[in-house]
Amino acid sequence: ILNVEQSPQSLHVQEGDSTNFTCSFPSSNFYALHWYRWETAKSPEALFVMTLNGDEKKKGRISATLNTKEGYSYLYIKGSQPEDSATYLCALESSNDYKLSFGAGTTVTVRA
Amino acid sequence: DTAVSQTPKYLVTQMGNDKSIKCEQNLGHDTMYWYKQDSKKFLKIMFSYNNKELIINETVPNRFSPKSPDKAHLNLHINSLELGDSAVYFCASSPVVGTSVRGYTGELFFGEGSRLTVL
C-alpha cells in the first residue's frame, strides 16, 4: 500500500466560487490515478481514471489534471454548487500489483 | 436497482461472536473486492475475487474469510470478533481484473458500506 496524500483535508467554498485541491503520490511504478466522489450516506462514485502524464479529464464542472513525473493530480470544481459538497478521494494504482492505495480525501463544503 | 448492495448496513455485536456481511452486484462484473475504512478514514483493500477465485489477499487476520459462491456475490465472514474490528466495510466490483498477471483495476463500483460495531 503506497503513501497517497491529499490536501487540504477539508475546505469551505462559497457557492459560485471555483476551487481546487491536490493529490500527491509516489511517481515510481505508476499505472493510473483514480478520483472518486463520496457524498455523505452514499457510496463512492468514480469520477475519472487517468493514466497518461499530462492527461486532463472533465465531467461537467469538475476537471482533473495529472502529472506523473512529479507525482500529483489536481481536481478543479468550477462555479461550485451545494450539490458538489462531498469528500473527494484519489487513489493510486500501482503497476506492480494494480492494487489501489487511497488517500484520506478532501472534504468540500459549498456554502449557499 | 442498486448496482452493488451490502447487507446489513449496520451491525452491532459482542466481542467473540461470529458475523457475516453479504455483498451482491448486478453489473455483470468479474471482480469483487472488500475494503475496510480504517480509523483514519483510509480505504484499505482486504480481498479481491475474480470469477470466484481469490486474487488479492492482503495482510488480514485469518479470522476474516471471504467466500464467493458465484461471481455476483462476495461475502465476508468474521470469526471471534474483536473491538478493533469495528469499522465500515465496503464491497466493490469492477469489470476488469486487478493483479499484475492479468490486468488493471479499472473503475470501482462501491456498495454503501456496512458499519460494524463490536462491543
HADDOCK unambig.tbl for C-alpha pairs under 7 A between the chains (distance, minus, plus):
assign (segid A and resid 42 and name CA) (segid B and resid 112 and name CA) 5.53 0.50 0.50
assign (segid A and resid 43 and name CA) (segid B and resid 110 and name CA) 5.61 0.50 0.50
assign (segid A and resid 43 and name CA) (segid B and resid 111 and name CA) 5.64 0.50 0.50
assign (segid A and resid 43 and name CA) (segid B and resid 112 and name CA) 4.49 0.50 0.50
assign (segid A and resid 44 and name CA) (segid B and resid 110 and name CA) 6.01 0.50 0.50
assign (segid A and resid 45 and name CA) (segid B and resid 109 and name CA) 6.65 0.50 0.50
assign (segid A and resid 46 and name CA) (segid B and resid 107 and name CA) 6.34 0.50 0.50
assign (segid A and resid 46 and name CA) (segid B and resid 108 and name CA) 6.71 0.50 0.50
assign (segid A and resid 49 and name CA) (segid B and resid 107 and name CA) 6.86 0.50 0.50
assign (segid A and resid 96 and name CA) (segid B and resid 100 and name CA) 6.06 0.50 0.50
assign (segid A and resid 97 and name CA) (segid B and resid 99 and name CA) 5.30 0.50 0.50
assign (segid A and resid 97 and name CA) (segid B and resid 100 and name CA) 4.50 0.50 0.50
assign (segid A and resid 98 and name CA) (segid B and resid 98 and name CA) 5.36 0.50 0.50
assign (segid A and resid 98 and name CA) (segid B and resid 99 and name CA) 5.63 0.50 0.50
assign (segid A and resid 98 and name CA) (segid B and resid 100 and name CA) 6.07 0.50 0.50
assign (segid A and resid 98 and name CA) (segid B and resid 104 and name CA) 5.36 0.50 0.50
assign (segid A and resid 98 and name CA) (segid B and resid 105 and name CA) 5.98 0.50 0.50
assign (segid A and resid 99 and name CA) (segid B and resid 98 and name CA) 6.49 0.50 0.50
assign (segid A and resid 99 and name CA) (segid B and resid 105 and name CA) 6.98 0.50 0.50
assign (segid A and resid 102 and name CA) (segid B and resid 42 and name CA) 6.32 0.50 0.50
assign (segid A and resid 102 and name CA) (segid B and resid 43 and name CA) 5.90 0.50 0.50
assign (segid A and resid 103 and name CA) (segid B and resid 42 and name CA) 6.30 0.50 0.50
assign (segid A and resid 104 and name CA) (segid B and resid 41 and name CA) 5.79 0.50 0.50
assign (segid A and resid 104 and name CA) (segid B and resid 42 and name CA) 4.94 0.50 0.50
